[in-house]
Amino acid sequence: MSDTWDGQITAALTAYGRNATLAEARLLSLSENATYLCTFTDTPDPLVLRLHRPGFRTLPQIHSELMWIERLRADGAVATPAVVPTPAGERAASFPGSGGVLQHAALFEFAPGAEPDTTDFADVMEVVGRETAALHEHASRWRRPDVFTRPDWDLDNLIGAASLWGRWRDNPDVSPEGAEVLALAEERLTRELDAYGRGPAVFGLIHGDLRAANLLVASDAVQLIDFDDCGTGWFLYDLACSLSFVEHDPRAAQWVAAWLRGYESRRPLREEDLRAVPALVMLRRLMLVAWVHKRGDTPFAASLRPAFEAQSVEVARHYLADGYLTAVRHDHRA
């Protein structure tokens, strides 16, 4: 095992009964958590290790996430990698991390596939829409245990004072002129989503981060991964998540229309659902304006920052002028 490995990886693999001296790890992603592909010399089967950002999720929240994944797999609702338990049968492992802070970890079976490329994103989005509908159907049927606890993705927890990523106003890249536009967009989406409501037909258990990085595409199949942001929210917020970081792309309307076609092939939508789509996408974009600042220490967030504020303001201008994703309300069924 390389001397450059973080000791937490060794501790995590040990907690899962794996011999860390027979393992190699490669960083897959660094965002809210650090995720590693682990290969072993004593077995041909690689595993995916997730080290949770300390303080970001509680252990009961992590157990609840993994519980839903197990139910989804058991019920055959969607494809997602299996959770690997500890030798004691626990869904997650906990051990002292750096500085004595309690570190949580989760381990998953490896699944083939690759993150979709935006060059063929329309075809991918239709598949994602179909799979998301299956996810929501399961969420609507599943009677969650009393111990199940996940975040409530309402306005306050996404872009308000309770947000884990702060507020978009905290981002120093936002100019005074841009702040005026974004504030108007926030006021409008708040009115629209308040009118849309939070009834059981529109608000329930969702993935909460179904962007390209959390999809594994192989042939015409898609596996959903990384349920770390799952919680209760607007069902169509999962559509907004699929558009994360590319809301400003000229092809966004085409991608959204494809997602909606896929979704409606399994789960019907009403006109009021379609009218809420631009507000939900704008909501996600505002959250991401805060996120790129809060997680500016990660390479991905840092790479976005030079243009992200200006692009976000442009999205907001189109949204305020009724020119953003308007066509998908009517044309996606064509």
BALOBA-1460 file (C-alpha; in Angstrom, 3 decimals):
// residues 334
<rec num="1" residu="m" x="0.000" y="0.000" z="0.000"/>
<rec num="2" residu="s" x="1.394" y="3.443" z="-0.978"/>
<rec num="3" residu="d" x="2.757" y="5.707" z="1.750"/>
<rec num="4" residu="t" x="0.765" y="8.554" z="0.195"/>
<rec num="5" residu="w" x="-2.537" y="6.933" z="1.025"/>
<rec num="6" residu="d" x="-4.615" y="8.693" z="3.565"/>
<rec num="7" residu="g" x="-4.691" y="6.746" z="6.819"/>
<rec num="8" residu="q" x="-8.466" y="7.025" z="6.791"/>
<rec num="9" residu="i" x="-8.650" y="4.728" z="3.769"/>
<rec num="10" residu="t" x="-6.665" y="2.123" z="5.662"/>
<rec num="11" residu="a" x="-8.907" y="2.511" z="8.702"/>
<rec num="12" residu="a" x="-12.033" y="2.264" z="6.565"/>
<rec num="13" residu="l" x="-10.948" y="-0.864" z="4.733"/>
<rec num="14" residu="t" x="-9.921" y="-2.429" z="8.029"/>
<rec num="15" residu="a" x="-13.365" y="-1.637" z="9.467"/>
<rec num="16" residu="y" x="-14.852" y="-3.537" z="6.522"/>
<rec num="17" residu="g" x="-12.625" y="-6.545" z="7.161"/>
<rec num="18" residu="r" x="-10.379" y="-5.876" z="4.162"/>
<rec num="19" residu="n" x="-6.612" y="-6.205" z="4.234"/>
<rec num="20" residu="a" x="-5.448" y="-2.725" z="3.303"/>
<rec num="21" residu="t" x="-1.935" y="-3.971" z="2.514"/>
<rec num="22" residu="l" x="-3.438" y="-5.907" z="-0.408"/>
<rec num="23" residu="a" x="-5.314" y="-2.910" z="-1.791"/>
<rec num="24" residu="e" x="-4.765" y="0.034" z="-4.094"/>
<rec num="25" residu="a" x="-7.061" y="3.058" z="-4.181"/>
<rec num="26" residu="r" x="-7.688" y="5.647" z="-6.853"/>
<rec num="27" residu="l" x="-9.614" y="8.834" z="-6.174"/>
<rec num="28" residu="l" x="-12.784" y="8.957" z="-8.277"/>
<rec num="29" residu="s" x="-14.302" y="12.159" z="-6.993"/>
<rec num="30" residu="l" x="-13.872" y="14.803" z="-4.324"/>
<rec num="31" residu="s" x="-16.923" y="16.884" z="-3.546"/>
<rec num="32" residu="e" x="-19.034" y="16.555" z="-0.429"/>
<rec num="33" residu="n" x="-17.261" y="13.248" z="0.118"/>
<rec num="34" residu="a" x="-14.122" y="11.527" z="-1.132"/>
<rec num="35" residu="t" x="-14.849" y="8.459" z="-3.248"/>
<rec num="36" residu="y" x="-12.212" y="5.868" z="-4.146"/>
<rec num="37" residu="l" x="-12.057" y="2.867" z="-6.438"/>
<rec num="38" residu="c" x="-10.359" y="0.133" z="-4.451"/>
<rec num="39" residu="t" x="-8.767" y="-2.881" z="-6.130"/>
<rec num="40" residu="f" x="-7.349" y="-5.876" z="-4.285"/>
<rec num="41" residu="t" x="-4.672" y="-8.430" z="-5.068"/>
<rec num="42" residu="d" x="-6.567" y="-11.191" z="-3.277"/>
<rec num="43" residu="t" x="-9.862" y="-10.789" z="-5.168"/>
<rec num="44" residu="p" x="-10.804" y="-9.751" z="-8.712"/>
<rec num="45" residu="d" x="-13.764" y="-7.701" z="-7.528"/>
<rec num="46" residu="p" x="-13.106" y="-3.977" z="-7.014"/>
<rec num="47" residu="l" x="-15.131" y="-1.949" z="-4.519"/>
<rec num="48" residu="v" x="-16.039" y="1.711" z="-4.203"/>
<rec num="49" residu="l" x="-15.259" y="3.359" z="-0.881"/>
<rec num="50" residu="r" x="-16.929" y="6.595" z="0.184"/>
<rec num="51" residu="l" x="-15.418" y="8.639" z="3.007"/>
<rec num="52" residu="h" x="-18.010" y="11.100" z="4.257"/>
<rec num="53" residu="r" x="-17.126" y="14.723" z="4.848"/>
<rec num="54" residu="p" x="-17.083" y="14.958" z="8.674"/>
<rec num="55" residu="g" x="-20.110" y="16.801" z="10.031"/>
<rec num="56" residu="f" x="-21.991" y="16.857" z="6.736"/>
<rec num="57" residu="r" x="-24.262" y="13.856" z="7.392"/>
<rec num="58" residu="t" x="-25.194" y="12.169" z="10.655"/>
<rec num="59" residu="l" x="-24.808" y="8.416" z="11.007"/>
<rec num="60" residu="p" x="-28.626" y="7.895" z="11.144"/>
<rec num="61" residu="q" x="-28.908" y="9.869" z="7.892"/>
<rec num="62" residu="i" x="-26.257" y="7.690" z="6.237"/>
<rec num="63" residu="h" x="-27.972" y="4.520" z="7.454"/>
<rec num="64" residu="s" x="-31.263" y="5.818" z="6.016"/>
<rec num="65" residu="e" x="-29.715" y="6.510" z="2.619"/>
<rec num="66" residu="l" x="-28.241" y="3.008" z="2.467"/>
<rec num="67" residu="m" x="-31.543" y="1.543" z="3.661"/>
<rec num="68" residu="w" x="-33.340" y="3.094" z="0.683"/>
<rec num="69" residu="i" x="-30.708" y="1.753" z="-1.715"/>
<rec num="70" residu="e" x="-31.227" y="-1.738" z="-0.310"/>
<rec num="71" residu="r" x="-35.005" y="-1.420" z="-0.722"/>
<rec num="72" residu="l" x="-34.670" y="-0.139" z="-4.290"/>
<rec num="73" residu="r" x="-32.538" y="-3.136" z="-5.173"/>
<rec num="74" residu="a" x="-34.730" y="-5.635" z="-3.326"/>
<rec num="75" residu="d" x="-37.849" y="-4.316" z="-5.059"/>
<rec num="76" residu="g" x="-36.179" y="-4.123" z="-8.482"/>
<rec num="77" residu="a" x="-37.148" y="-0.470" z="-8.846"/>
<rec num="78" residu="v" x="-33.937" y="0.913" z="-10.371"/>
<rec num="79" residu="a" x="-30.398" y="-0.274" z="-10.974"/>
<rec num="80" residu="t" x="-27.909" y="0.882" z="-8.362"/>
<rec num="81" residu="p" x="-24.765" y="-0.741" z="-6.889"/>
<rec num="82" residu="a" x="-25.178" y="-2.940" z="-3.829"/>
<rec num="83" residu="v" x="-24.221" y="-1.764" z="-0.365"/>
<rec num="84" residu="v" x="-21.402" y="-3.837" z="1.178"/>
<rec num="85" residu="p" x="-21.923" y="-4.319" z="4.935"/>
<rec num="86" residu="t" x="-19.256" y="-4.483" z="7.624"/>
<rec num="87" residu="p" x="-18.374" y="-7.912" z="9.110"/>
<rec num="88" residu="a" x="-20.833" y="-7.088" z="11.900"/>
<rec num="89" residu="g" x="-23.603" y="-6.492" z="9.362"/>
<rec num="90" residu="e" x="-23.672" y="-2.695" z="9.725"/>
<rec num="91" residu="r" x="-24.522" y="-0.621" z="6.672"/>
<rec num="92" residu="a" x="-21.853" y="2.004" z="7.437"/>
<rec num="93" residu="a" x="-18.555" y="2.042" z="9.328"/>
<rec num="94" residu="s" x="-17.391" y="4.658" z="11.835"/>
<rec num="95" residu="f" x="-13.909" y="5.155" z="13.250"/>
<rec num="96" residu="p" x="-11.680" y="7.967" z="14.587"/>
<rec num="97" residu="g" x="-10.549" y="10.188" z="11.740"/>
<rec num="98" residu="s" x="-7.938" y="12.913" z="11.487"/>
<rec num="99" residu="g" x="-7.869" y="15.146" z="14.546"/>
<rec num="100" residu="g" x="-9.967" y="12.642" z="16.463"/>
<rec num="101" residu="v" x="-13.131" y="13.577" z="14.536"/>
<rec num="102" residu="l" x="-15.473" y="10.640" z="14.000"/>
<rec num="103" residu="q" x="-15.247" y="9.497" z="10.384"/>
<rec num="104" residu="h" x="-18.066" y="7.650" z="8.598"/>
<rec num="105" residu="a" x="-17.605" y="5.446" z="5.539"/>
<rec num="106" residu="a" x="-19.737" y="3.417" z="3.169"/>
<rec num="107" residu="l" x="-18.680" y="0.648" z="0.785"/>
<rec num="108" residu="f" x="-20.345" y="-0.378" z="-2.476"/>
<rec num="109" residu="e" x="-19.935" y="-3.009" z="-5.132"/>
<rec num="110" residu="f" x="-18.361" y="-1.708" z="-8.318"/>
<rec num="111" residu="a" x="-20.689" y="-1.170" z="-11.285"/>
<rec num="112" residu="p" x="-19.597" y="-0.837" z="-14.926"/>
<rec num="113" residu="g" x="-20.401" y="2.230" z="-16.962"/>
<rec num="114" residu="a" x="-19.219" y="5.778" z="-17.495"/>
<rec num="115" residu="e" x="-20.468" y="9.283" z="-16.870"/>
<rec num="116" residu="p" x="-22.503" y="10.441" z="-19.893"/>
<rec num="117" residu="d" x="-20.992" y="12.985" z="-22.232"/>
<rec num="118" residu="t" x="-23.042" y="16.067" z="-23.084"/>
<rec num="119" residu="t" x="-22.480" y="15.450" z="-26.794"/>
<rec num="120" residu="d" x="-25.198" y="12.775" z="-26.668"/>
<rec num="121" residu="f" x="-26.968" y="14.018" z="-23.574"/>
<rec num="122" residu="a" x="-30.451" y="14.103" z="-25.118"/>
<rec num="123" residu="d" x="-30.555" y="10.319" z="-25.496"/>
<rec num="124" residu="v" x="-29.153" y="9.892" z="-21.999"/>
<rec num="125" residu="m" x="-31.653" y="12.329" z="-20.497"/>
<rec num="126" residu="e" x="-34.615" y="10.398" z="-21.862"/>
<rec num="127" residu="v" x="-33.303" y="7.253" z="-20.153"/>
<rec num="128" residu="v" x="-32.620" y="9.194" z="-16.964"/>
<rec num="129" residu="g" x="-36.147" y="10.600" z="-16.993"/>
<rec num="130" residu="r" x="-37.581" y="7.102" z="-17.293"/>
<rec num="131" residu="e" x="-35.417" y="5.786" z="-14.441"/>
<rec num="132" residu="t" x="-36.242" y="8.774" z="-12.261"/>
<rec num="133" residu="a" x="-39.946" y="8.100" z="-12.722"/>
<rec num="134" residu="a" x="-39.361" y="4.545" z="-11.485"/>
<rec num="135" residu="l" x="-37.472" y="5.956" z="-8.509"/>
<rec num="136" residu="h" x="-40.353" y="8.293" z="-7.661"/>
<rec num="137" residu="e" x="-42.940" y="5.546" z="-8.059"/>
<rec num="138" residu="h" x="-41.036" y="3.501" z="-5.504"/>
<rec num="139" residu="a" x="-40.688" y="6.467" z="-3.166"/>
<rec num="140" residu="s" x="-44.430" y="7.090" z="-3.326"/>
<rec num="141" residu="r" x="-45.234" y="3.465" z="-2.469"/>
<rec num="142" residu="w" x="-42.550" y="2.745" z="0.114"/>
<rec num="143" residu="r" x="-43.595" y="3.119" z="3.722"/>
<rec num="144" residu="r" x="-40.440" y="4.427" z="5.333"/>
<rec num="145" residu="p" x="-39.497" y="3.112" z="8.801"/>
<rec num="146" residu="d" x="-39.783" y="5.478" z="11.752"/>
<rec num="147" residu="v" x="-35.981" y="5.554" z="12.059"/>
<rec num="148" residu="f" x="-35.617" y="6.845" z="8.492"/>
<rec num="149" residu="t" x="-34.243" y="10.392" z="8.532"/>
<rec num="150" residu="r" x="-33.058" y="12.460" z="5.592"/>
<rec num="151" residu="p" x="-32.901" y="16.218" z="4.807"/>
<rec num="152" residu="d" x="-35.990" y="18.117" z="3.755"/>
<rec num="153" residu="w" x="-35.062" y="19.918" z="0.529"/>
<rec num="154" residu="d" x="-37.338" y="22.908" z="0.835"/>
<rec num="155" residu="l" x="-36.404" y="26.483" z="-0.052"/>
<rec num="156" residu="d" x="-34.806" y="27.232" z="3.294"/>
<rec num="157" residu="n" x="-32.578" y="24.154" z="3.223"/>
<rec num="158" residu="l" x="-31.556" y="24.687" z="-0.384"/>
<rec num="159" residu="i" x="-30.972" y="28.443" z="-0.683"/>
<rec num="160" residu="g" x="-32.052" y="29.880" z="2.664"/>
<rec num="161" residu="a" x="-30.476" y="30.360" z="6.067"/>
<rec num="162" residu="a" x="-30.460" y="26.606" z="6.785"/>
<rec num="163" residu="s" x="-28.565" y="25.676" z="3.608"/>
<rec num="164" residu="l" x="-25.515" y="23.485" z="4.146"/>
<rec num="165" residu="w" x="-23.774" y="25.434" z="1.383"/>
<rec num="166" residu="g" x="-24.689" y="28.912" z="2.555"/>
<rec num="167" residu="r" x="-26.611" y="31.355" z="0.377"/>
<rec num="168" residu="w" x="-25.763" y="32.471" z="-3.122"/>
<rec num="169" residu="r" x="-25.210" y="35.961" z="-1.708"/>
<rec num="170" residu="d" x="-22.204" y="34.558" z="0.186"/>
<rec num="171" residu="n" x="-20.363" y="34.014" z="-3.100"/>
<rec num="172" residu="p" x="-17.964" y="36.972" z="-3.552"/>
<rec num="173" residu="d" x="-17.994" y="36.419" z="-7.329"/>
<rec num="174" residu="v" x="-21.561" y="37.765" z="-7.482"/>
<rec num="175" residu="s" x="-21.437" y="41.404" z="-8.552"/>
<rec num="176" residu="p" x="-23.897" y="43.996" z="-7.193"/>
<rec num="177" residu="e" x="-25.617" y="44.093" z="-10.572"/>
<rec num="178" residu="g" x="-25.768" y="40.322" z="-10.729"/>
<rec num="179" residu="a" x="-27.121" y="40.153" z="-7.187"/>
<rec num="180" residu="e" x="-30.076" y="42.319" z="-8.186"/>
<rec num="181" residu="v" x="-30.999" y="39.932" z="-10.993"/>
<rec num="182" residu="l" x="-30.529" y="36.805" z="-8.885"/>
<rec num="183" residu="a" x="-32.586" y="38.305" z="-6.059"/>
<rec num="184" residu="l" x="-35.474" y="38.956" z="-8.446"/>
<rec num="185" residu="a" x="-35.211" y="35.371" z="-9.694"/>
<rec num="186" residu="e" x="-35.294" y="34.093" z="-6.123"/>
<rec num="187" residu="e" x="-38.390" y="36.158" z="-5.366"/>
<rec num="188" residu="r" x="-40.162" y="34.823" z="-8.442"/>
<rec num="189" residu="l" x="-39.294" y="31.164" z="-7.942"/>
<rec num="190" residu="t" x="-40.351" y="31.440" z="-4.310"/>
<rec num="191" residu="r" x="-43.793" y="32.681" z="-5.366"/>
<rec num="192" residu="e" x="-44.129" y="30.015" z="-8.030"/>
<rec num="193" residu="l" x="-43.061" y="27.127" z="-5.807"/>
<rec num="194" residu="d" x="-45.234" y="28.334" z="-2.948"/>
<rec num="195" residu="a" x="-48.158" y="28.207" z="-5.383"/>
<rec num="196" residu="y" x="-47.040" y="24.786" z="-6.660"/>
<rec num="197" residu="g" x="-47.202" y="23.479" z="-3.101"/>
<rec num="198" residu="r" x="-45.821" y="20.471" z="-1.279"/>
<rec num="199" residu="g" x="-48.616" y="17.938" z="-1.598"/>
<rec num="200" residu="p" x="-47.808" y="14.199" z="-1.854"/>
<rec num="201" residu="a" x="-48.285" y="14.281" z="-5.624"/>
<rec num="202" residu="v" x="-45.407" y="16.735" z="-6.099"/>
<rec num="203" residu="f" x="-43.198" y="16.409" z="-3.004"/>
<rec num="204" residu="g" x="-41.623" y="13.200" z="-1.701"/>
<rec num="205" residu="l" x="-38.437" y="11.179" z="-1.415"/>
<rec num="206" residu="i" x="-35.989" y="12.068" z="-4.210"/>
<rec num="207" residu="h" x="-32.384" y="11.362" z="-5.176"/>
<rec num="208" residu="g" x="-31.444" y="15.022" z="-4.869"/>
<rec num="209" residu="d" x="-28.318" y="15.015" z="-7.063"/>
<rec num="210" residu="l" x="-29.041" y="13.183" z="-10.310"/>
<rec num="211" residu="r" x="-26.422" y="15.007" z="-12.362"/>
<rec num="212" residu="a" x="-24.185" y="13.413" z="-14.972"/>
<rec num="213" residu="a" x="-21.453" y="12.558" z="-12.450"/>
<rec num="214" residu="n" x="-23.939" y="10.376" z="-10.556"/>
<rec num="215" residu="l" x="-25.025" y="8.317" z="-13.546"/>
<rec num="216" residu="l" x="-23.277" y="5.248" z="-14.900"/>
<rec num="217" residu="v" x="-24.256" y="4.643" z="-18.519"/>
<rec num="218" residu="a" x="-23.593" y="1.312" z="-20.216"/>
<rec num="219" residu="s" x="-25.293" y="0.523" z="-23.531"/>
<rec num="220" residu="d" x="-28.923" y="1.700" z="-23.080"/>
<rec num="221" residu="a" x="-28.962" y="1.117" z="-19.328"/>
<rec num="222" residu="v" x="-28.328" y="3.610" z="-16.564"/>
<rec num="223" residu="q" x="-27.303" y="2.941" z="-12.988"/>
<rec num="224" residu="l" x="-28.028" y="5.586" z="-10.389"/>
<rec num="225" residu="i" x="-25.267" y="6.176" z="-7.849"/>
<rec num="226" residu="d" x="-24.437" y="8.445" z="-4.904"/>
<rec num="227" residu="f" x="-27.687" y="8.882" z="-2.969"/>
<rec num="228" residu="d" x="-25.877" y="11.052" z="-0.405"/>
<rec num="229" residu="d" x="-28.212" y="13.993" z="-1.105"/>
<rec num="230" residu="c" x="-31.430" y="11.982" z="-1.063"/>
<rec num="231" residu="g" x="-34.221" y="13.514" z="0.964"/>
<rec num="232" residu="t" x="-37.756" y="14.817" z="0.668"/>
<rec num="233" residu="g" x="-38.255" y="17.450" z="-2.000"/>
<rec num="234" residu="w" x="-40.159" y="18.333" z="-5.139"/>
<rec num="235" residu="f" x="-40.090" y="15.305" z="-7.429"/>
<rec num="236" residu="l" x="-39.163" y="17.446" z="-10.420"/>
<rec num="237" residu="y" x="-36.219" y="18.873" z="-8.516"/>
<rec num="238" residu="d" x="-34.527" y="15.659" z="-9.664"/>
<rec num="239" residu="l" x="-34.936" y="16.974" z="-13.215"/>
<rec num="240" residu="a" x="-33.258" y="20.214" z="-12.174"/>
<rec num="241" residu="c" x="-30.411" y="18.203" z="-10.650"/>
<rec num="242" residu="s" x="-29.881" y="16.378" z="-13.946"/>
<rec num="243" residu="l" x="-29.221" y="19.753" z="-15.549"/>
<rec num="244" residu="s" x="-26.676" y="20.782" z="-12.892"/>
<rec num="245" residu="f" x="-23.877" y="23.089" z="-14.080"/>
<rec num="246" residu="v" x="-25.173" y="23.152" z="-17.678"/>
<rec num="247" residu="e" x="-28.396" y="25.124" z="-17.138"/>
<rec num="248" residu="h" x="-26.936" y="27.884" z="-19.344"/>
<rec num="249" residu="d" x="-26.177" y="25.586" z="-22.292"/>
<rec num="250" residu="p" x="-28.171" y="26.439" z="-25.464"/>
<rec num="251" residu="r" x="-29.206" y="22.761" z="-25.627"/>
<rec num="252" residu="a" x="-30.800" y="22.821" z="-22.156"/>
<rec num="253" residu="a" x="-34.372" y="22.955" z="-23.458"/>
<rec num="254" residu="q" x="-33.710" y="19.954" z="-25.724"/>
<rec num="255" residu="w" x="-32.288" y="17.981" z="-22.793"/>
<rec num="256" residu="v" x="-35.177" y="18.860" z="-20.492"/>
<rec num="257" residu="a" x="-37.729" y="17.902" z="-23.146"/>
<rec num="258" residu="a" x="-36.007" y="14.524" z="-23.539"/>
<rec num="259" residu="w" x="-36.015" y="13.954" z="-19.769"/>
<rec num="260" residu="l" x="-39.724" y="14.756" z="-19.598"/>
<rec num="261" residu="r" x="-40.517" y="12.352" z="-22.452"/>
<rec num="262" residu="g" x="-38.728" y="9.592" z="-20.610"/>
<rec num="263" residu="y" x="-40.399" y="10.441" z="-17.324"/>
<rec num="264" residu="e" x="-43.897" y="10.547" z="-18.786"/>
<rec num="265" residu="s" x="-43.400" y="7.169" z="-20.418"/>
<rec num="266" residu="r" x="-43.729" y="5.767" z="-16.872"/>
<rec num="267" residu="r" x="-45.324" y="8.459" z="-14.731"/>
<rec num="268" residu="p" x="-47.815" y="11.098" z="-15.872"/>
<rec num="269" residu="l" x="-47.298" y="14.804" z="-15.302"/>
<rec num="270" residu="r" x="-49.858" y="17.604" z="-15.139"/>
<rec num="271" residu="e" x="-49.643" y="21.049" z="-16.696"/>
<rec num="272" residu="e" x="-48.892" y="22.562" z="-13.284"/>
<rec num="273" residu="d" x="-45.908" y="20.219" z="-12.997"/>
<rec num="274" residu="l" x="-44.537" y="21.406" z="-16.324"/>
<rec num="275" residu="r" x="-45.056" y="25.040" z="-15.378"/>
<rec num="276" residu="a" x="-42.924" y="24.489" z="-12.266"/>
<rec num="277" residu="v" x="-39.885" y="23.214" z="-14.192"/>
<rec num="278" residu="p" x="-38.198" y="26.583" z="-14.901"/>
<rec num="279" residu="a" x="-38.561" y="27.635" z="-11.250"/>
<rec num="280" residu="l" x="-37.047" y="24.361" z="-10.027"/>
<rec num="281" residu="v" x="-34.117" y="24.620" z="-12.430"/>
<rec num="282" residu="m" x="-33.539" y="28.215" z="-11.329"/>
<rec num="283" residu="l" x="-33.690" y="27.082" z="-7.700"/>
<rec num="284" residu="r" x="-31.002" y="24.474" z="-8.341"/>
<rec num="285" residu="r" x="-28.810" y="27.005" z="-10.134"/>
<rec num="286" residu="l" x="-28.997" y="29.433" z="-7.216"/>
<rec num="287" residu="m" x="-27.999" y="26.653" z="-4.839"/>
<rec num="288" residu="l" x="-25.040" y="25.880" z="-7.089"/>
<rec num="289" residu="v" x="-23.906" y="29.523" z="-7.029"/>
<rec num="290" residu="a" x="-23.477" y="29.052" z="-3.280"/>
<rec num="291" residu="w" x="-21.958" y="25.599" z="-3.739"/>
<rec num="292" residu="v" x="-19.134" y="26.658" z="-6.073"/>
<rec num="293" residu="h" x="-18.002" y="29.128" z="-3.411"/>
<rec num="294" residu="k" x="-18.481" y="26.831" z="-0.423"/>
<rec num="295" residu="r" x="-16.653" y="23.962" z="-2.140"/>
<rec num="296" residu="g" x="-14.086" y="26.141" z="-3.881"/>
<rec num="297" residu="d" x="-11.353" y="23.967" z="-2.373"/>
<rec num="298" residu="t" x="-12.293" y="21.140" z="-4.757"/>
<rec num="299" residu="p" x="-10.826" y="21.138" z="-8.286"/>
<rec num="300" residu="f" x="-14.233" y="20.846" z="-9.967"/>
<rec num="301" residu="a" x="-15.769" y="23.822" z="-8.159"/>
<rec num="302" residu="a" x="-12.640" y="25.887" z="-8.748"/>
<rec num="303" residu="s" x="-12.776" y="25.134" z="-12.485"/>
<rec num="304" residu="l" x="-16.324" y="26.487" z="-12.714"/>
<rec num="305" residu="r" x="-15.832" y="29.790" z="-10.929"/>
<rec num="306" residu="p" x="-14.396" y="32.023" z="-13.662"/>
<rec num="307" residu="a" x="-17.666" y="32.061" z="-15.633"/>
<rec num="308" residu="f" x="-20.292" y="30.616" z="-13.327"/>
<rec num="309" residu="e" x="-21.659" y="33.862" z="-11.897"/>
<rec num="310" residu="a" x="-22.119" y="35.520" z="-15.286"/>
<rec num="311" residu="q" x="-23.728" y="32.385" z="-16.736"/>
<rec num="312" residu="s" x="-26.074" y="32.148" z="-13.747"/>
<rec num="313" residu="v" x="-27.151" y="35.775" z="-14.110"/>
<rec num="314" residu="e" x="-27.885" y="35.156" z="-17.786"/>
<rec num="315" residu="v" x="-30.054" y="32.133" z="-16.892"/>
<rec num="316" residu="a" x="-31.894" y="34.307" z="-14.362"/>
<rec num="317" residu="r" x="-32.501" y="37.055" z="-16.944"/>
<rec num="318" residu="h" x="-34.082" y="34.567" z="-19.341"/>
<rec num="319" residu="y" x="-36.146" y="33.078" z="-16.519"/>
<rec num="320" residu="l" x="-37.448" y="36.502" z="-15.466"/>
<rec num="321" residu="a" x="-38.304" y="37.332" z="-19.081"/>
<rec num="322" residu="d" x="-40.326" y="34.103" z="-19.477"/>
<rec num="323" residu="g" x="-37.764" y="32.965" z="-22.015"/>
<rec num="324" residu="y" x="-36.184" y="30.077" z="-20.147"/>
<rec num="325" residu="l" x="-37.292" y="26.490" z="-20.882"/>
<rec num="326" residu="t" x="-40.687" y="27.846" z="-21.888"/>
<rec num="327" residu="a" x="-41.041" y="25.571" z="-24.891"/>
<rec num="328" residu="v" x="-40.695" y="22.360" z="-22.899"/>
<rec num="329" residu="r" x="-44.001" y="23.078" z="-21.207"/>
<rec num="330" residu="h" x="-45.753" y="22.421" z="-24.485"/>
<rec num="331" residu="d" x="-43.396" y="20.801" z="-26.987"/>
<rec num="332" residu="h" x="-41.796" y="17.895" z="-25.120"/>
<rec num="333" residu="r" x="-44.660" y="15.533" z="-25.953"/>
<rec num="334" residu="a" x="-44.214" y="16.063" z="-29.680"/>
